[in-house]
Amino acid sequence: YLSSDSQDAAPSMLKHLTSKITAVGPITVAEYMKEVLTNPVTGYYVRGDMLGPDGDFITSPEISQIFGELMGVWIISEWMGAGRPQQLQLVELGPGKGSLAADVLRAFSQLKSVVGGASVSLHLVEVSPALSVIQAQNLTGGQGGPSSDGPVYLRGETAAGLPVSWYRRLEDVPAGFSIFIAHEFFDALPVHKFQRTDRGWREVMVDIDPHGPQQLRFVLAPSPTLAAEPRDHLEVCPEAGVIVQQLARRISENGGAALIADYGHDGTKTDTLRGFKNHQLHHVLSSPGSADLTADVDFSYIRRMAGEGVTCLGPVAQKTFLKNMGIDVRMQVLLRNCSDLSTRKQLISSYDMLTSSSKMGERFQFFSLLHPSRFSKPVVSAGLNLDRTKSPAPLPVAGFTELRFS
C-alpha cells in the first residue's frame, strides 16, 4: 500500500473521512475525490479561491488573455459554420475566476460587426459559492445577485448588457443552440482506479492506515473486477461519461459544439492521479481538502461515450491548436504595438508557457464535439483534425486544422 503523511493536515476533512471509513469500510478513490473536492462544508473547491499565483495552481486564461481571445474566435467560427443562429448560448463548465469567459466576451466585442445580429447569453455551471462570487465580480462588476428563478442561483449582466446566469448542474442550463467550453473541468471529476494483479483486476480503495490513525492508505478490493485492458492500471470517470453524453445529446438535438481543453491522453496512460498544493506536487492522500486533486482525461473514453450522434475531433496538443488558431499572428501584432520592455518580456514569457512542448504546449489537449451537419459540405471551423477514420479526407476545422487569415 501507499500511505500518506500527516503534515499540514486538514483536520475536519480527515476526521470526516476516517469516520466514514470506520462506519462503512474502505471507500473508492472516486468517492474520496468527491468528498475532498466538493463536500458542501469542507470541500476544496467549495471553501475558497485556489487559482492564480497565490493559490495552488494557475490556468492558461490567467497566463495570457490571448488564450481566451482565441477561444472566442473558435466559438464565433463554430457559430458561423452552423449558419449564424439568432440565439447563441455560451456555456462554460467550471469557469474558475471567470477570466476565460471575460476574454471570450472581449473577442466578441472586437468582432461585434460579425456577431452583432445574434442574441448572446452566458451560462456558467459552477458548484463553488466562493468562485461564483469572484466570477460575478469579474464579469458583472458585482451587479446582480441571488436568484430564486428555479435552477438559476445567481444572475447578473455584463457592462455590455449581456445576461449571465449561474447553475450548479449542466442539465439545468436551458435547451437551445449552445457552444460549450470545458477548460480544466474534466480532470477534476472523480475517477475510479483499477489495478491488474496476479489474482485478476482489483479496484483501488482508500482505507485508514492501521500504523497511523491520522493517515490514509491505498488498498485493493478483495473481490475481482471485470476489465479487458492491456494496461496494468486503469482510471475510469463515469461522471465524465455522463456529462459527455449530455453534451452530445444537446448538440445533436439543438445544434452547437463543445470544446474540451485539459490534461489528457488518448487511452495510453495509466496512473495519473495527483495532487497540487502551492504549485507543487502533493501526495493525494496527505492533508485531504488542502490540495487540488486531478487525473488526466482519457479522450478515448470521452469519444466512446459521445457516441455516433456527434462528430469528434482530436485530441490535438494545445501548441498545435493555438498555432492553428493564429496565436503567432496575434503575438506579432501585440509585440509590434508594444514599446514597453517589461510588457514585451511578459508577452513572450506567456507565449512560451502556453506553447512550449516542455511546459503547457504538449501536456494540454484539445478535443471537440460537433453536430454532424457541420460536415455536410466543406466548411472552415477552427483548429482540429477530423477523427473519423471513415472520412476520405480531413475537413478544415478551426483550431484543429490551420486557420488562414486573409
N, C-alpha and C positions, 0 to 999 in steps of 0.2 A: 504494500500500500504506500501511498504518498501522504505524509502528514503535514500539517501546517504549523506555523509558529504563532505565538500569541502576542507578538509585539504590535503596538498601536491598535489593539483590539477595539472593535465597536461592540461594547458590552450588551446593549439592548438587542441587537440583531443576533449576536452569538447566543445569548440566553434564549431568545425565541426559537432559534434553530435547534439547540440542544434539547429544549423542552419538547419540541415537535418530534424529534428523532427518538427521544426516550419513550414517547407515547405510542408512536406508530412504527418504529423501526427505521432503517436506512431509507433515505429519500433519493429520488432520481436527480441527476445533475440538472435536468430541466426545471424541476421543482425548486431546487436550490437557487438557480439563477433567477427564477421568477420572484422568489421571496426577497433575495438580496437586492435586486434591481427595482422592483415595482411594488413591494409591500406598501400599502397605503399609509403606514405610520412611519416606518424607518427605512423604506427603500431608498437606494442610492439615487435614482432618478427623481424621486418624489421630494426629497428634503432640501435640495439646494442647487446651486449653479456650479457645474463641474467642467464647463467649457472654457477654453482660452488659456493664455499664458499662466494665469494664476490658478487654473483648475488642474484636472488630471490628464486631459488630452486636448488637442486642438484639431479642428477640421478644416478642410480646404476653403470653405467660404470665409473663415477667419484669417486665412493666409493672404488671400487676394480677392478683390471684388471682381476680377476678370473671370474667375471660375463661375460665379453666379450669373454674370452677364452672358457668358457663352451658353449656360443652361437656358437662359431666357431666349436666346437666339434659336436653340434647339426646339423649345416649346412653340415659338412662332412658326418655325419651319414645319412642324407637325400639324399645327392648326391650318396653315396654308395648304399643305398637302392633302388635308381632309376636306378641302373645299370651303374654308373660311366660315365655319358655322357661326351663326349670330350669337349664340350663348357659349362662353368658354369658362369652365371652372378649372382653376389652378388648385390642385390638391397636393399638399406636402405631408408626408408621413414622418413624424418625429422631427419637427423643424428647428431643433436646437435653440439658438438665440433669436432666430428669425432673420439671420444675416443672409442666408441663401435666398429666401423669399424677397427680401428687400432688394437684393442685387438683380433678381429676375424682373422685378417690377421696374427697376431702373432701365433695364433693357427695353421693356415695353414702352416706357415713356420716351426713350430715344427713338423708337420706331413707331411712334404714335400715328404717323401717316399710314402705316401698314395695318395696324390693328385697331385704329380708331373707330371702325364701324361695328366692332364686336362689344357685347356686354360681358365684361370680365369680372369675376369674383374670386376671392381667395379663401380656401378652406383648409384649415390646419388640424391634423389629427395628433393630439398631444395628451399624454397621461399625467404629465408633471405639472402640478399647480404652480410651482416656483418658476419653471421655464415659461409657462404660458403668460405669466406676468411680465417677464423680460421680453417675450415676443411682442406682446401688446404695446409695451413702451417703445420698442424699436420700430414697429410697423404702423402704429396709430398715434404715437406720441402720448400714450396713456389715455387717449379718448375712448369713450365707450365704457363697457363694464359688464358685470354678470348678466346672463340672460336666463329667462325662465321659459324660453321657446323650445320646448321638447329637448332633443338631444344637444342643442347648441348651448354650451355652458358659459360662453363668453362671446361677445360680439363687439365689433368696432368698425372703424372706417379710416382708410389711409388719408394723407393730406390731399391726394388727388381725387378723393371721393370714392375709392374702390372699397366695396364691402368685404369685411374679413369675419369669418366665423370659426369657432373652435369646437372640436368634438373629441370625445375620448375613444371612439371606435370608427373604423373605416366604414362599417355598414350604416352608420348614421349620416354620412355625407349624402346629400340629395342626388338622385339619379340625373344624368344629363351628360352631354359631351364634356369630357374631362381629360386633362393631362395630369398624370400622377408623377410625383417626384419622390423618390425614397433614397436619400443620401445618408449613409451610415445609419440605417434603420434596421435592416435585416440582420446585421451582425450582432445586434444586442438581443435578439429574440432567443428564448431558451432552447437549448439543444439537449437531446438525449445522446449519451455516449455509449458505444458498444466496443467490446474488446474480444478478439479471437483468442481462444485458449486451446490447450490440448483436449479439453472437455467440451469444445464447441463454443459458440458465441455466448458471451455474458454481458448484461448491461452493467455499466459502471455506476455505482451508487455513492452517496455521501453519508458517512457514519461518524459517530463520536469516537475519537481516538482513546482507547482504554488506558493508554500510557500518559494521557494528559487531558483531564476533564474539560479544560478550556481550549481544546484543539479539536479539529475535524480531520478526517482522512477519507481517501477514496477506497472503496471495497468493491468486489464483484458480486453480483447477484448469484445466489446458489443455483437457480434454475436456468436452463439454456434458453436462448432467444434465437428465433429463426432469422437467418440472414444469408444472402447469396452474394458475397462481395469478395473481390480479390484482395482488398486491403485488409490489414491486420487490425486497424482501428477505424471506427466509423462514427460520424456525428450526423444526427438526423434532427431536423427542426420542423415538427408538424405544424407549428403556428405559422411559419413562413409559407408552408404549402397551402394552408387555408387562406391566407391573405392574398397570395398569388392567384389562387382560384377565384377569389372575389374580384381582383383586378381584371383578370381575363374575362370574366362574365360581364362586368361593367363595360369593358371596351368592346366586347362582341355585341352587346345589346344596345349601347348608347353611343358608340364611337369614342375615339380618343386614343391615348397612348400612355405608356408608363415607362419611366426611365429609372433604373436601379443602379446606384453607384456605391460600391462597397469593397472592403477587403473580400477577396474571394478566389475561387478556383473552379475548374470545370470537371469536378469529380475525381481529382487526383490526390488531394491532400488527405491527411489522416487526423492527427491530434492537433487541433488549432486553438482550443480554448485557452484563454489567457486573461490576466488582469492588468490594469494600468492604474497607477497612482502617482501623482506628481510627475507625469510624463515619463515614468519608468515602469518596466515590467514588475508586476506584483503577483505573488502567489495567489492562485484562485481561491484557496480556502483560508487564507490569512485575513484576519480582521474583516469578516464579511459585512458588507454595507458601506465600507470606507473606500472602496475602489471600484472602477468600472470593470465589467466582465464582457468579453467579446469572443466570438468564434467566426472564422471565415465562412462566407456564404458559399454553399455548393450550388453553382449555377446549373449544373447538370440536373440536379433535383428541382430547381426552380423551373427549368424548361419542361421537365416531365409533368410537374404539377399544373403548368399553364395550359396544357392540353392542345388540341388541334383547332380551337376556336379563334386563336390569335397567332400572329407571326412573331417568332422570337428571333432577336438579333443579338449577336455577341456570345460570350463576353469579349471585349477588347480592353486593352490596358488604358489607364487614364491618359498616359502620354499620347497614345495614338488618337484617342477620342478628342482631346483638347487640340492637338495639332490639326486633325481633320476639321475641327470647328473654327480654325483660324486664329489660334492663340498667338502664333508668331506674327501675323499681320497686326493684331491688336497691340502686341507689345511694341512693335516698331513705331506705331502711331503714338503710343504713350511716351516712349523714350524720345521721340523726335520733338514732342511738345513739352518736354520736361527739362528744365535747366538746373534744378536744384540737385546737387551731387548726392546728398543723403537719400533723397526720394528715388533717384535713379538706382542707387545701390539696393534699396528696398524692393523696387520693381524687379530687378534682376534676381535678387535672392528668392523672392516669392515664386518667380517663374521657374527657377531651378528646383525649388521644393516640390512644386506641382508636377513637373515633367521629368525630372531626373530619374533614371532607372534605379539608382541606389537609394532613392527617397520614396516619394509617393507615386512616381510615374508608372512603375510596374506593379506595385502592390495593390493598387486600387483598380477595379474592373468595372466596366460599364455594360449594361445589359438592358435591352428594351423589348417591350411587348407592344405590338401594333395591330390595328384592325386589318384583316386580310384585304379589304377593299383598297388599301393604300398601294397594293401591288397589282392592281388590275391593268395598270399601264405604267410605263416608265415615269418616275417622279424624282424630285430632289427632296431628300429627307435626311437631316444632318447626322453623321458620324459613325455607323457600324456596318459590318459586312453581314449579308443575309446568311442566316444559319441553317437554312433548309437545303439539304443535300440534293433534293429532287429538282431544285431550280436549275435551269440551264446555265444561268449566269447571275452573279450578284447584281442587284439593282442599287442605284445610288441612294444612300440614306444618310442624312446629315449626322456627322459625328462618328458614323460607322464606316462611311467612305468619305473621301476628301470633299470638303465644301469649297467650291471655287467662287471667288468674288470677281464680278465684272467691273 
